[in-house]
Amino acid sequence: MPKVLVSDKLSKTAVQIFKDNNIDVDYLPDLGKDKDKLFEVIGQYDGLAIRSATKVTDKILGAAKNLKVIGRAGIGVDNVDIPAATKAGIIVMNTPFGNSITTAEHAISLMLSLARQIPEADASTKASKWEKNRFMGVEVTNKTLGLIGAGNIGSIVADRAQGLKMKVVAFDPFLTPERAQAIGVEKVELDELLKRADFITLHTPLIDATRNIINAEAIAKMKDGVRIINCARGGLVDEAALYEALKSGKVAGAAFDVFVEEPAQNNPLFELANFIATPHLGASTTEAQENVALQVAEQISAYLNTGEITNALNFPSITAEEAPRLTPWVKLAEALGSFAGQLTETSIKGIRIEYEGNVAALNTKPMTAAAVNGVLKPQVAEVNMVSAPQIAKDRGINVEIITRDQQGAYEGYIRLTVITERQERGIAGTIFANGKSRIIQVKGINMDAELTPSMLYVTNEDKPGHIGRLGTLLGNLGINIANFNLGRAEVGGDAIALLSIDGEVTAEQLKEIAGLPGVRQAKAVAYN
């Protein structure tokens, strides 16, 4: 009988789910806080169910000789060393969709609290001041709500805001016009949103592209008297810039549930009367906590009893029999998706994945999930091979799968095409007999390039002197070339240089490369 440790507080119903599935369960809700005791006992368990209090470190995993699965009741897994778990062959699961409604409702609550100054009015009234004329609020009816991020939570916020008779505009690189129409929002660029919104709420992950997306420059483009809500991630808003804008009155009010440093203590924003703060309560409702607890119990039980993998962060759904042959293709599919995703800068309408030859006879579902995960990951930080298809569906991205028998020279290959409002960009790859992944085509141009951790992608006009100029510039910049791969459509037409390099290329270096004569695009492409 498999044995599971519950080291954080979960509901009694979740514990019963383990028992109903013939799982021997130890419910020790305070054990997660005692890392020494956890280290001592973890070796006897097949599964571990946690919330945020338990820290699953490399040291803990080193003692977990029988552990097969870790289940996090919630989204965030910052408390789990996922690379170490992966190396140890331990599946890490979460419950990514269990608290979406709760977080969305908290954002709406903060918006209404801002509009009517409820926290400050509450404190004043309880102090027996009765300052009725001091708290003049604003209506939300007929106001414009600017939504930065229109994924699962953002779309729920949009729905609730429309119920309040608000106009909703949304900025999201992955939001297609069809999806925008389906959820009743107007898709706009970020500058347009900043200019038009009376209220702005953020629902996007914290990645390089979104860090300080609301900064002093962005605030300057906003309406005077705008109100800002952040229930997503600390770091999306430049807190120092917001502080100045709140003091000057440029921003009438702000309400945050998340902060750059948590727990947030002695934050300068707390000094301001027009700032509302809550201690990361987005997922804190009875319903949400119950939902994620039940889900994680069901997921762990299914994996231990049948091998079923749901919402895994570090492995796709692959059976033991399929793994040896399928795993290299899964890795190739994710790499092709990542390559295309890193080169895509506009809204994605669709992803077309073609499997030809011997790969078409395999289980393509994990390959498809891996490919979609690769495409989405540059813009959606909290995505994995399991959640990627659902996230793509929620964002209105059509995923088309084509399988066919061998028609060309390769026994099997995968071609992935990203379809945007402006263009289609395709990339194809195969697995050689030695198990190595190779790129065999980019944008219809044939080539043969190995996938490496750090690559430079350059498109240019096919004219004499380009290769020499590019090589000389890279040498002057101190960038060492490991491999230099070339391809062109026709003489004098479009050409591609795909280089494997040592180290990383900085933004300034890319700017210099892009400035070379005839260069149309220069991008750095990286793989973990």
RODO-2510 file (C-alpha; in nm, 4 decimals, decimal comma):
residues 528
     n   res          X          Y          Z
     1     m     0,0000     0,0000     0,0000
     2     p     0,1484     0,3407    -0,0979
     3     k     0,2173     0,5767     0,1891
     4     v     0,1622     0,9552     0,1789
     5     l     0,2649     1,2276     0,4215
     6     v     0,0499     1,5392     0,4521
     7     s     0,2879     1,7877     0,6167
     8     d     0,0731     2,1026     0,5904
     9     k    -0,2880     2,1739     0,6775
    10     l    -0,5331     2,0124     0,4338
    11     s    -0,9030     1,9515     0,4784
    12     k    -1,0307     1,6312     0,6369
    13     t    -1,2091     1,5541     0,3104
    14     a    -0,8753     1,5511     0,1270
    15     v    -0,7297     1,3113     0,3827
    16     q    -1,0340     1,0870     0,3357
    17     i    -0,9750     1,0824    -0,0414
    18     f    -0,6372     0,9181     0,0213
    19     k    -0,7970     0,6566     0,2458
    20     d    -1,0752     0,5889    -0,0057
    21     n    -0,8064     0,5217    -0,2685
    22     n    -0,6278     0,2670    -0,0476
    23     i    -0,3458     0,5084     0,0362
    24     d    -0,1874     0,4856     0,3822
    25     v    -0,1826     0,8506     0,4923
    26     d    -0,0141     1,0278     0,7847
    27     y    -0,1730     1,3664     0,8520
    28     l     0,0909     1,5710     1,0391
    29     p    -0,0009     1,9329     0,9536
    30     d     0,2745     2,0967     1,1595
    31     l     0,5592     1,8719     1,0485
    32     g     0,6423     2,0866     0,7455
    33     k     0,7630     2,3663     0,9709
    34     d     1,0221     2,1370     1,1320
    35     k     1,2790     2,0710     0,8573
    36     d     1,4932     1,8480     1,0765
    37     k     1,2016     1,6207     1,1651
    38     l     1,0865     1,6168     0,8021
    39     f     1,4363     1,5136     0,6940
    40     e     1,4260     1,2337     0,9495
    41     v     1,0953     1,0769     0,8396
    42     i     1,0575     1,1584     0,4669
    43     g     1,2386     0,8416     0,3555
    44     q     0,9425     0,6192     0,4425
    45     y     0,6892     0,7930     0,2138
    46     d     0,5909     0,7449    -0,1514
    47     g     0,4000     1,0739    -0,1740
    48     l     0,4096     1,4168    -0,0105
    49     a     0,1151     1,6594    -0,0029
    50     i     0,2014     2,0184     0,0911
    51     r     0,0944     2,3808     0,0856
    52     s     0,3481     2,6613     0,1255
    53     a     0,4866     2,5996     0,4760
    54     t     0,6830     2,2863     0,3851
    55     k     1,0157     2,3628     0,2151
    56     v     1,1158     2,0710    -0,0072
    57     t     1,4868     2,1413    -0,0463
    58     d     1,7635     1,9474    -0,2180
    59     k     1,8636     1,8160     0,1260
    60     i     1,5104     1,6898     0,2000
    61     l     1,4928     1,5271    -0,1433
    62     g     1,8254     1,3580    -0,0796
    63     a     1,6671     1,1762     0,2131
    64     a     1,3450     1,0943     0,0235
    65     k     1,4645     0,7594    -0,1100
    66     n     1,1119     0,6230    -0,1747
    67     l     0,9401     0,9463    -0,2754
    68     k     0,7693     0,9328    -0,6143
    69     v     0,5411     1,2360    -0,6179
    70     i     0,5034     1,5777    -0,4523
    71     g     0,1654     1,7479    -0,4730
    72     r     0,1280     2,1203    -0,4011
    73     a    -0,2238     2,2313    -0,3085
    74     g    -0,2097     2,5619    -0,4971
    75     i    -0,0219     2,7188    -0,7860
    76     g     0,3118     2,8421    -0,6555
    77     v     0,5922     2,5901    -0,6096
    78     d     0,8698     2,8248    -0,4966
    79     n     0,9044     2,6027    -0,1899
    80     v     0,9987     2,2978    -0,3997
    81     d     1,3395     2,2456    -0,5609
    82     i     1,1965     2,1260    -0,8932
    83     p     1,5316     2,0650    -1,0695
    84     a     1,6453     1,8486    -0,7782
    85     a     1,3135     1,6631    -0,7777
    86     t     1,3388     1,6042    -1,1510
    87     k     1,6920     1,4738    -1,1164
    88     a     1,5663     1,2347    -0,8483
    89     g     1,2807     1,1173    -1,0715
    90     i     1,0113     1,2681    -0,8493
    91     i     0,7001     1,4064    -1,0154
    92     v     0,6011     1,7539    -0,8938
    93     m     0,2333     1,8445    -0,9340
    94     n     0,0314     2,1551    -0,8544
    95     t    -0,3330     2,2633    -0,8892
    96     p    -0,3122     2,5602    -1,1271
    97     f    -0,6820     2,6329    -1,1730
    98     g    -0,8220     2,5782    -0,8246
    99     n    -0,8235     2,9374    -0,7007
   100     s    -0,8860     3,1442    -1,0138
   101     i    -1,2326     3,2629    -0,9109
   102     t    -1,1134     3,3553    -0,5626
   103     t    -0,8244     3,5659    -0,6944
   104     a    -1,0469     3,7362    -0,9506
   105     e    -1,3065     3,8215    -0,6847
   106     h    -1,0348     3,9684    -0,4627
   107     a    -0,9288     4,2000    -0,7459
   108     i    -1,2875     4,3170    -0,7914
   109     s    -1,3205     4,3680    -0,4146
   110     l    -1,0098     4,5850    -0,4068
   111     m    -1,1329     4,7852    -0,7038
   112     l    -1,4616     4,8645    -0,5301
   113     s    -1,2776     4,9405    -0,2062
   114     l    -1,0654     5,1933    -0,3946
   115     a    -1,3643     5,3493    -0,5656
   116     r    -1,5435     5,4136    -0,2348
   117     q    -1,2411     5,4483     0,0005
   118     i    -1,3910     5,1780     0,2214
   119     p    -1,0892     5,0864     0,4417
   120     e    -1,0143     5,4469     0,5328
   121     a    -1,3826     5,5287     0,5870
   122     d    -1,4147     5,2211     0,8075
   123     a    -1,1207     5,3300     1,0248
   124     s    -1,2547     5,6865     1,0499
   125     t    -1,6041     5,5746     1,1472
   126     k    -1,4753     5,3308     1,4090
   127     a    -1,2776     5,6216     1,5543
   128     s    -1,6142     5,8009     1,6032
   129     k    -1,5248     6,0801     1,3590
   130     w    -1,8274     6,0453     1,1246
   131     e    -1,6503     6,2262     0,8346
   132     k    -1,9282     6,1833     0,5823
   133     n    -1,8152     6,4677     0,3552
   134     r    -1,4523     6,3534     0,3487
   135     f    -1,5042     6,0290     0,1600
   136     m    -1,6352     6,1247    -0,1820
   137     g    -1,6097     5,8163    -0,4014
   138     v    -1,6570     5,7365    -0,7690
   139     e    -1,8888     5,4943    -0,9474
   140     v    -1,7487     5,2080    -1,1513
   141     t    -2,0514     5,1988    -1,3818
   142     n    -1,9586     5,3164    -1,7326
   143     k    -1,5919     5,3434    -1,6351
   144     t    -1,3180     5,1738    -1,8369
   145     l    -1,1269     4,8868    -1,6784
   146     g    -0,7858     4,8165    -1,8295
   147     l    -0,6899     4,4500    -1,8025
   148     i    -0,3181     4,3703    -1,8306
   149     g    -0,3259     3,9953    -1,8830
   150     a    -0,6382     3,8194    -2,0101
   151     g    -0,5715     3,4585    -1,9194
   152     n    -0,7767     3,2423    -1,6856
   153     i    -0,8019     3,4901    -1,3947
   154     g    -0,8101     3,7994    -1,6144
   155     s    -1,1032     3,6683    -1,8165
   156     i    -1,3007     3,6058    -1,4945
   157     v    -1,2281     3,9643    -1,3818
   158     a    -1,3520     4,0865    -1,7206
   159     d    -1,6744     3,8917    -1,6804
   160     r    -1,7382     4,0322    -1,3315
   161     a    -1,6531     4,3872    -1,4431
   162     q    -1,8997     4,3639    -1,7305
   163     g    -2,1625     4,2658    -1,4739
   164     l    -2,0856     4,6001    -1,3079
   165     k    -2,1510     4,7704    -1,6445
   166     m    -1,7875     4,8584    -1,7017
   167     k    -1,6161     4,8834    -2,0405
   168     v    -1,3201     4,6427    -2,0486
   169     v    -1,0086     4,6881    -2,2628
   170     a    -0,7329     4,4285    -2,2489
   171     f    -0,3651     4,4046    -2,3332
   172     d    -0,2255     4,0547    -2,3704
   173     p     0,0219     3,9429    -2,6418
   174     f    -0,1518     3,6044    -2,6578
   175     l    -0,5081     3,7361    -2,6775
   176     t    -0,6514     3,6779    -3,0246
   177     p    -0,9324     3,8941    -3,1662
   178     e    -1,1638     3,5927    -3,1602
   179     r    -1,0951     3,5226    -2,7934
   180     a    -1,1310     3,8922    -2,7087
   181     q    -1,4718     3,8935    -2,8718
   182     a    -1,5727     3,5745    -2,6905
   183     i    -1,4960     3,7226    -2,3456
   184     g    -1,6413     4,0622    -2,4359
   185     v    -1,3299     4,2786    -2,4176
   186     e    -1,1631     4,5165    -2,6604
   187     k    -0,8087     4,4081    -2,7450
   188     v    -0,5700     4,7064    -2,7399
   189     e    -0,1992     4,7796    -2,7208
   190     l    -0,0532     4,8715    -2,3820
   191     d    -0,0174     5,2449    -2,4565
   192     e    -0,3822     5,2615    -2,5625
   193     l    -0,4891     5,0867    -2,2424
   194     l    -0,2856     5,3245    -2,0272
   195     k    -0,4401     5,6237    -2,2009
   196     r    -0,8018     5,5096    -2,1727
   197     a    -0,8383     5,3186    -1,8440
   198     d    -1,0005     5,4612    -1,5311
   199     f    -0,9014     5,1487    -1,3387
   200     i    -0,6086     4,9161    -1,4231
   201     t    -0,5770     4,5629    -1,2888
   202     l    -0,2859     4,3279    -1,3500
   203     h    -0,3164     3,9537    -1,4128
   204     t     0,0105     3,8476    -1,5701
   205     p     0,3084     3,6421    -1,4519
   206     l     0,6310     3,8091    -1,3453
   207     i     0,8830     3,7546    -1,6244
   208     d     1,1448     3,9795    -1,7816
   209     a     0,8887     4,1223    -2,0245
   210     t     0,6449     4,2181    -1,7464
   211     r     0,8778     4,3237    -1,4658
   212     n     0,7916     4,6882    -1,3813
   213     i     0,5466     4,6961    -1,6707
   214     i     0,3887     4,9782    -1,4702
   215     n     0,6765     5,2215    -1,4182
   216     a     0,7140     5,5995    -1,4142
   217     e     0,6988     5,6174    -1,7937
   218     a     0,3812     5,4085    -1,8058
   219     i     0,2184     5,6112    -1,5260
   220     a     0,2875     5,9322    -1,7170
   221     k     0,0743     5,7993    -2,0038
   222     m    -0,2234     5,7273    -1,7768
   223     k    -0,5267     5,9422    -1,7084
   224     d    -0,5037     6,1734    -1,4103
   225     g    -0,6857     6,0061    -1,1231
   226     v    -0,6398     5,6474    -1,2431
   227     r    -0,6644     5,3660    -0,9887
   228     i    -0,4369     5,0574    -0,9993
   229     i    -0,4996     4,7071    -0,8594
   230     n    -0,2402     4,4280    -0,8401
   231     c    -0,3389     4,0813    -0,7205
   232     a    -0,0968     3,8995    -0,9506
   233     r     0,2721     3,9272    -0,8633
   234     g     0,4940     4,1698    -0,6781
   235     g     0,7347     4,3387    -0,9165
   236     l     0,4855     4,4084    -1,1946
   237     v     0,4633     4,7654    -1,0628
   238     d     0,7597     4,9881    -0,9784
   239     e     0,6676     5,0589    -0,6163
   240     a     0,8886     5,3700    -0,5902
   241     a     0,7307     5,5235    -0,9013
   242     l     0,3830     5,4394    -0,7708
   243     y     0,4644     5,6035    -0,4371
   244     e     0,5470     5,9334    -0,6094
   245     a     0,2391     5,9122    -0,8320
   246     l     0,0110     5,8489    -0,5331
   247     k     0,1615     6,1427    -0,3432
   248     s     0,1207     6,3786    -0,6401
   249     g    -0,2371     6,2656    -0,7104
   250     k    -0,1564     6,1474    -1,0633
   251     v    -0,2758     5,8081    -0,9384
   252     a    -0,5856     5,8562    -0,7216
   253     g    -0,5460     5,5255    -0,5446
   254     a    -0,3875     5,1817    -0,5576
   255     a    -0,4668     4,8473    -0,3958
   256     f    -0,2107     4,5667    -0,3760
   257     d    -0,2317     4,2102    -0,2538
   258     v     0,1274     4,1325    -0,3602
   259     f     0,4607     4,3055    -0,3104
   260     v     0,8206     4,2897    -0,4280
   261     e     0,9278     4,1771    -0,0815
   262     e     0,6983     3,9525     0,1195
   263     p     0,6051     3,9537     0,3958
   264     a     0,5753     4,3277     0,3279
   265     q     0,6849     4,5264     0,6312
   266     n     0,7682     4,8970     0,6612
   267     n     0,6847     4,9492     0,2947
   268     p     0,6756     5,3254     0,2146
   269     l     0,3421     5,2737     0,0382
   270     f     0,1843     5,1938     0,3747
   271     e     0,2280     5,5597     0,4750
   272     l    -0,0234     5,6748     0,2138
   273     a    -0,3945     5,7090     0,2849
   274     n    -0,4832     5,6361    -0,0783
   275     f    -0,3115     5,2962    -0,0764
   276     i    -0,4884     4,9737     0,0264
   277     a    -0,2879     4,6649     0,1213
   278     t    -0,3802     4,3040     0,1908
   279     p    -0,1349     4,0237     0,2862
   280     h    -0,1431     3,8062    -0,0286
   281     l    -0,5019     3,6934     0,0224
   282     g    -0,5787     3,6162    -0,3438
   283     a    -0,6336     3,2450    -0,2835
   284     s    -0,7587     3,2755     0,0725
   285     t    -1,1191     3,1604     0,0700
   286     t    -1,2672     2,8483     0,2220
   287     e    -1,3832     2,7300    -0,1199
   288     a    -1,0465     2,7777    -0,2918
   289     q    -0,8517     2,6070    -0,0156
   290     e    -1,0944     2,3149    -0,0188
   291     n    -1,0805     2,2866    -0,3994
   292     v    -0,7017     2,2713    -0,4236
   293     a    -0,6784     2,0286    -0,1311
   294     l    -0,9245     1,7860    -0,2906
   295     q    -0,7551     1,8174    -0,6294
   296     v    -0,4065     1,7441    -0,4991
   297     a    -0,5303     1,4405    -0,3040
   298     e    -0,6989     1,3017    -0,6152
   299     q    -0,3926     1,3679    -0,8328
   300     i    -0,1459     1,2019    -0,5936
   301     s    -0,3766     0,9028    -0,5460
   302     a    -0,4196     0,8545    -0,9207
   303     y    -0,0465     0,8670    -0,9821
   304     l     0,0426     0,6221    -0,7039
   305     n    -0,2338     0,3776    -0,7987
   306     t    -0,2365     0,3897    -1,1794
   307     g     0,0582     0,6023    -1,2922
   308     e    -0,1718     0,8766    -1,4215
   309     i     0,0038     1,2156    -1,4240
   310     t    -0,2056     1,5335    -1,3949
   311     n    -0,0795     1,8930    -1,3739
   312     a     0,2840     1,7850    -1,3563
   313     l     0,5386     2,0647    -1,3669
   314     n     0,8398     1,8556    -1,4586
   315     f     0,7186     1,5681    -1,6762
   316     p     0,4554     1,5059    -1,9445
   317     s     0,2036     1,2229    -1,9455
   318     i     0,4159     0,9325    -2,0671
   319     t     0,3871     0,5664    -1,9684
   320     a     0,6890     0,3632    -1,8674
   321     e     0,6638     0,1614    -2,1909
   322     e     0,6619     0,4728    -2,4093
   323     a     0,9352     0,6679    -2,2317
   324     p     1,2571     0,5392    -2,3980
   325     r     1,1376     0,6085    -2,7517
   326     l     0,9130     0,9066    -2,6869
   327     t     1,1262     1,1228    -2,4553
   328     p     1,3737     1,2478    -2,7217
   329     w     1,0831     1,3589    -2,9413
   330     v     0,9145     1,5329    -2,6476
   331     k     1,2338     1,7283    -2,5829
   332     l     1,2610     1,8178    -2,9521
   333     a     0,8981     1,9341    -2,9637
   334     e     0,9494     2,1632    -2,6640
   335     a     1,2730     2,2997    -2,8113
   336     l     1,1043     2,3774    -3,1447
   337     g     0,8194     2,5479    -2,9596
   338     s     1,0604     2,7487    -2,7469
   339     f     1,2567     2,8542    -3,0555
   340     a     0,9421     2,9764    -3,2295
   341     g     0,8019     3,1329    -2,9119
   342     q     1,1148     3,3354    -2,8464
   343     l     1,1032     3,4731    -3,2020
   344     t     0,7332     3,5654    -3,1840
   345     e     0,6555     3,9205    -3,0761
   346     t     0,2898     3,9590    -3,1809
   347     s    -0,0404     3,7997    -3,0803
   348     i    -0,0575     3,4263    -3,1522
   349     k    -0,3707     3,3035    -3,3292
   350     g    -0,2739     2,9435    -3,3779
   351     i    -0,0102     2,6727    -3,3541
   352     r     0,0126     2,4025    -3,6214
   353     i     0,2144     2,0902    -3,5407
   354     e     0,2886     1,8354    -3,8137
   355     y     0,4188     1,4873    -3,7339
   356     e     0,5544     1,2942    -4,0323
   357     g     0,6921     0,9448    -4,0650
   358     n     0,7719     0,7197    -3,7687
   359     v     0,7031     0,9911    -3,5096
   360     a     0,3420     1,0151    -3,6310
   361     a     0,2833     0,6593    -3,5078
   362     l     0,3797     0,7504    -3,1510
   363     n     0,1656     0,9039    -2,8764
   364     t     0,1694     1,2657    -2,9964
   365     k    -0,0207     1,4127    -2,6995
   366     p     0,2823     1,4664    -2,4751
   367     m     0,4782     1,6000    -2,7735
   368     t     0,1996     1,8449    -2,8518
   369     a     0,1785     1,9568    -2,4891
   370     a     0,5558     2,0028    -2,4825
   371     a     0,5516     2,2042    -2,8055
   372     v     0,2713     2,4341    -2,6876
   373     n     0,4489     2,4721    -2,3538
   374     g     0,7624     2,5809    -2,5390
   375     v     0,5727     2,8402    -2,7417
   376     l     0,3915     2,9897    -2,4413
   377     k     0,6713     2,9850    -2,1839
   378     p     0,8504     3,3043    -2,2973
   379     q     0,5337     3,5004    -2,2150
   380     v     0,3547     3,2828    -1,9567
   381     a     0,5875     3,1953    -1,6695
   382     e     0,3497     2,9627    -1,4827
   383     v     0,2948     2,7122    -1,7615
   384     n     0,3920     2,3480    -1,7870
   385     m     0,3423     2,0604    -2,0261
   386     v     0,0102     1,9700    -1,8703
   387     s    -0,1432     2,3152    -1,8310
   388     a    -0,0169     2,4533    -2,1642
   389     p    -0,2999     2,3125    -2,3838
   390     q    -0,5662     2,4484    -2,1467
   391     i    -0,3954     2,7882    -2,1283
   392     a    -0,3786     2,7998    -2,5088
   393     k    -0,7487     2,7130    -2,5266
   394     d    -0,8380     2,9788    -2,2680
   395     r    -0,6524     3,2381    -2,4750
   396     g    -0,8252     3,1412    -2,7979
   397     i    -0,5117     2,9917    -2,9567
   398     n    -0,6103     2,7150    -3,1979
   399     v    -0,3789     2,4131    -3,1854
   400     e    -0,3939     2,2074    -3,5070
   401     i    -0,2387     1,8605    -3,5234
   402     i    -0,1490     1,6911    -3,8543
   403     t    -0,0070     1,3385    -3,8809
   404     r     0,1025     1,1682    -4,2026
   405     d     0,3238     0,8929    -4,3390
   406     q     0,6785     0,9581    -4,4512
   407     q     0,6940     1,1691    -4,7652
   408     g     1,0441     1,3183    -4,7624
   409     a     1,4011     1,2125    -4,6955
   410     y     1,3693     1,1921    -4,3166
   411     e     1,2228     0,8844    -4,1477
   412     g     1,0430     1,1151    -3,9081
   413     y     1,0282     1,4837    -3,8231
   414     i     0,8207     1,7490    -3,6480
   415     r     0,7315     2,0817    -3,8068
   416     l     0,5865     2,3532    -3,5791
   417     t     0,4273     2,6669    -3,7215
   418     v     0,3236     2,9686    -3,5141
   419     i     0,0423     3,1684    -3,6758
   420     t     0,0109     3,5356    -3,5805
   421     e    -0,1955     3,8265    -3,7105
   422     r     0,0960     3,9246    -3,9353
   423     q     0,2598     3,6039    -4,0528
   424     e     0,3304     3,2331    -4,0182
   425     r     0,6701     3,1187    -3,8917
   426     g     0,7630     2,7519    -3,9176
   427     i     1,0523     2,5448    -3,7846
   428     a     1,1178     2,1738    -3,8330
   429     g     1,3424     1,9280    -3,6540
   430     t     1,4288     1,5622    -3,6313
   431     i     1,6136     1,3119    -3,4135
   432     f     1,9266     1,1590    -3,5637
   433     a     2,0306     0,8002    -3,4973
   434     n     2,2630     0,9155    -3,2177
   435     g     1,9650     1,0672    -3,0347
   436     k     2,0682     1,4272    -3,1058
   437     s     1,8048     1,6890    -3,1910
   438     r     1,8593     1,8815    -3,5141
   439     i     1,6879     2,1786    -3,6781
   440     i     1,6323     2,0940    -4,0443
   441     q     1,4228     2,3880    -4,1612
   442     v     1,3408     2,7457    -4,0555
   443     k     1,0797     2,9583    -4,2384
   444     g     1,0894     2,7150    -4,5310
   445     i     1,4676     2,7412    -4,5626
   446     n     1,6518     2,4097    -4,5308
   447     m     1,9491     2,3844    -4,2973
   448     d     2,1155     2,1461    -4,0542
   449     a     2,1803     2,2906    -3,7079
   450     e     2,2229     2,1368    -3,3653
   451     l     2,0057     2,2747    -3,0852
   452     t     2,2374     2,4226    -2,8220
   453     p     2,1779     2,6163    -2,4959
   454     s     2,2681     2,9571    -2,6432
   455     m     2,1985     3,0504    -3,0051
   456     l     2,1903     3,3598    -3,2239
   457     y     1,9295     3,3840    -3,4991
   458     v     1,9871     3,6379    -3,7763
   459     t     1,7785     3,6961    -4,0901
   460     n     1,9306     3,9036    -4,3656
   461     e     1,9438     3,9840    -4,7357
   462     d     2,1567     3,7339    -4,9251
   463     k     2,4341     3,9678    -5,0347
   464     p     2,8147     3,9298    -5,0430
   465     g     3,0046     4,0338    -4,7317
   466     h     2,7380     3,9639    -4,4704
   467     i     2,9054     3,6570    -4,3189
   468     g     3,2353     3,8399    -4,2887
   469     r     3,0769     4,1461    -4,1294
   470     l     2,8791     3,9335    -3,8825
   471     g     3,1803     3,7222    -3,7854
   472     t     3,4022     4,0280    -3,7430
   473     l     3,1458     4,2057    -3,5262
   474     l     3,0957     3,9018    -3,3028
   475     g     3,4718     3,8761    -3,2609
   476     n     3,4939     4,2425    -3,1667
   477     l     3,2136     4,1911    -2,9147
   478     g     3,3958     3,8973    -2,7578
   479     i     3,1285     3,6463    -2,8611
   480     n     3,2775     3,3060    -2,9446
   481     i     3,1101     3,1079    -3,2242
   482     a     3,0780     2,7328    -3,1664
   483     n     2,8862     2,6515    -3,4866
   484     f     2,7803     2,8669    -3,7827
   485     n     2,4861     2,7361    -3,9872
   486     l     2,3518     2,9030    -4,3018
   487     g     2,0546     2,8710    -4,5313
   488     r     1,8817     3,0739    -4,8006
   489     a     1,5648     3,0607    -5,0043
   490     e     1,7238     3,1683    -5,3323
   491     v     2,0170     3,3707    -5,4620
   492     g     1,9757     3,7307    -5,3474
   493     g     1,6648     3,6484    -5,1427
   494     d     1,6124     3,5868    -4,7733
   495     a     1,8914     3,4156    -4,5815
   496     i     1,9245     3,2844    -4,2269
   497     a     2,2298     3,2484    -4,0061
   498     l     2,1860     3,0267    -3,7005
   499     l     2,4861     3,0336    -3,4703
   500     s     2,5693     2,8347    -3,1597
   501     i     2,7623     3,0662    -2,9272
   502     d     2,9378     3,0517    -2,5917
   503     g     2,7663     3,2622    -2,3256
   504     e     2,4795     3,5043    -2,3647
   505     v     2,4198     3,8032    -2,5921
   506     t     2,3255     4,1303    -2,4217
   507     a     2,0543     4,3644    -2,5464
   508     e     2,3194     4,6186    -2,6481
   509     q     2,5119     4,3568    -2,8439
   510     l     2,1927     4,2471    -3,0223
   511     k     2,1289     4,6088    -3,1150
   512     e     2,4711     4,6298    -3,2790
   513     i     2,4142     4,3027    -3,4662
   514     a     2,0719     4,4200    -3,5853
   515     g     2,2370     4,7383    -3,7112
   516     l     2,4582     4,5563    -3,9615
   517     p     2,3772     4,6299    -4,3290
   518     g     2,1111     4,3980    -4,4653
   519     v     2,0075     4,2487    -4,1294
   520     r     1,6302     4,2256    -4,0906
   521     q     1,6129     4,0597    -3,7486
   522     a     1,8553     3,9499    -3,4777
   523     k     1,7361     3,7484    -3,1781
   524     a     1,8996     3,5529    -2,8979
   525     v     1,7485     3,2085    -2,8387
   526     a     1,8240     3,0201    -2,5172
   527     y     1,7385     2,6750    -2,3819
   528     n     1,7578     2,5558    -2,0218
***
